[in-house]
């Protein structure tokens, strides 16, 4: 059984992998751009989730992880992942130190590319724009 089935609420994690002022985005299988990340697995700590998802989706070993904040509310209720709606709390983490060779996993995404905040792709879900703009507002 998939661990996200039959759950009234989910905890997601998104990574802002930064190279200078550039942000890593992944081209998802649906043709939209987003931040790497995923769901908290049973028995896993948030930090373990960040490390696992970074490895699975980018092949990178992340070293310095900083929690930036949480996103939740009615605008973060999703129904496409299973038959019932789920309330989602997403933790956003900054990662600016890693090792390894970045390689995308073809089962997870079609491409990994760094973008400046002024050149974010148009075909990106509003959810990810909110995360990035929230981060940028904190930096001012």
Secondary structure as UniProt FT lines:
FT   TURN            3..6
FT   STRAND          9..19
FT   TURN            20..21
FT   STRAND          22..28
FT   TURN            29..30
FT   STRAND          33..34
FT   STRAND          37..39
FT   TURN            42..43
FT   HELIX           46..58
FT   STRAND          61..71
FT   HELIX           74..76
FT   STRAND          77..78
FT   TURN            80..81
FT   STRAND          86..99
FT   TURN            106..108
FT   STRAND          109..116
FT   HELIX           117..119
FT   HELIX           126..139
//
